[in-house]
C-alpha cells in the first residue's frame, strides 16, 4: 500500500471552515434575537387588539342604546294629520 495522493483523505484548510461556522453562529444568534423581538412585538399587538376589540364592543353597545333612545323619541312625536292642507310655497 502506498502513501500516494490517491490514498489520503482530502484535507481542508481549518480557517475557512471555522470562519463559516462563526458566520453561521452569528447569524443564528441574530435570528434568535429577531425571533424574540418579534414575539414581544406580537404579544404587544395582541394586547392592543384585545383593547381595540373591547372598545369597539363598547361603542357598538352605546350606539345601540342611542338608537333605542332615538327610536323612543320618534315614537313620542305627534303623528301628522293628513286632513290639514299643505301650506303654499
Rosetta blueprint (number, residue, H / E / L):
1 X L
2 X L
3 X L
4 X L
5 X H
6 X H
7 X H
8 X L
9 X L
10 X L
11 X L
12 X L
13 X L
14 X H
15 X H
16 X H
17 X H
18 X H
19 X H
20 X H
21 X H
22 X H
23 X H
24 X H
25 X H
26 X H
27 X H
28 X H
29 X H
30 X H
31 X H
32 X H
33 X H
34 X H
35 X H
36 X H
37 X H
38 X H
39 X H
40 X H
41 X H
42 X H
43 X H
44 X H
45 X H
46 X H
47 X H
48 X H
49 X H
50 X H
51 X H
52 X H
53 X H
54 X H
55 X H
56 X H
57 X H
58 X H
59 X H
60 X H
61 X H
62 X H
63 X H
64 X H
65 X H
66 X H
67 X H
68 X H
69 X H
70 X H
71 X H
72 X H
73 X H
74 X H
75 X H
76 X H
77 X L
78 X L
79 X L
80 X L
81 X L
82 X L
83 X L
84 X L
85 X L
86 X L
87 X L
88 X L
89 X L
